Amino acid sequence: MWPRLAEHLGVAAAEYPGHAQPLEQQMADMEPVWDRMVAKHGLQNNPLKAVASWWHSDADLGRTIENFNDMTKSRDMGFTAYQNSVRSFTDAFDMLRTAQVLP
């Protein structure tokens, strides 16, 4: 999935180093970089902390144990609609681009 998302965004997918790399630490001092991107691409003037929740992404992506989910009970209760995982991300990115939140 990651290479397909990177391709959609026009960037190279990073290699997985074999361990979690917390975004909260990596993005701690990136507000000036984000501000330059906003100016360069004419984006909405949103602070970086309003655009992304790094601790939340870290919680989702930095698990040290496998997370297994089963949708059977939900489907048995009538929740049968779904969206392709990659498409759910690309649709969200496209919406954010249209709203001039992302370049």
N, C-alpha and C positions, 0 to 999 in steps of 0.2 A: 504494500500500500504506500509506503513512504516514497519510493521512487516515482510513483504515479502522481502523488500530491506535489512533490518537488517539480516535476515536469509541468504540471498545471500552473504552478506559480512562477515558472521560468527560472528556477534555481537548481543547483546541483544538490542531490541528496547526499547527506553526510554519511560516512561509514560509521557503523556501530562499533564503539570501542570495547564492547564486552561488559560494560557497567553503566549505571545511570550517571548522567551529567546534569545535575539540577539546574533548571533554567532560572530559578529565583536568584541563584548566585551569579550566573552568567549575565543576567539582565540588570543587575543591581545599579550599574552606572550608565545605562544605555539611553536615558532620557534625552541627552543632547544629540545623540545619533538619531533618535526617533524624530526630534524636532527638526533636524536638517532634512530628513526624508519627507516630512510633512510639507516643508517649504519647497523642496525640489519638485515634488509631484502635485502640489496644490491640493493637498488632502484637508479634510476637516481638522481643525485644531483641537484634537483630543489628546490629553496627556496619556503617555504610554501605559500607565497603571489603569486607565479606563478602557484600554483596548485589549489588554490581556491579563489574565490572572495566572502568574507564573507558579505560585504555590499549588494551585489547582491542577495545572498541567503536570507538575512534578508528582503530585499524588496519583494521578492517572498513569503516568508513564514510568515512574520510578519504582514500581512495586518490585519487591525481591521474591515474591511468590506468584505462582500462576493464579489468575482469576478466571474462574469458570462460571458462565451464566447459562441458564436454561430458560428459554422463552415458552416452554410447553404450557405452563399454567396460564400465562397471559393469553396465549392463542386459544386455549380452551375456554377462556372467559370472553372471547370475541375480539380481542385486539390482534387482528390478522394483517393489518397494513404494515409495510416496512419500506425502507429506502436503502438502496445499495450503499454500503459504507463509504466507499470512495466518493460516490456522487453526493452524499450528504455533506462531505467536507467541501468538494468543489463548488457545490451550489451555495454554500455559506460564504466561501471566498469570493465568488462572483457577486453575490449580494453586497458584500462589504466593499468590493471594488466599485460597484455601481454607486454606492452611497458615499464614495470617496473617503472611506476609512482606511483602506489598504491601497497601496500603489498597484 
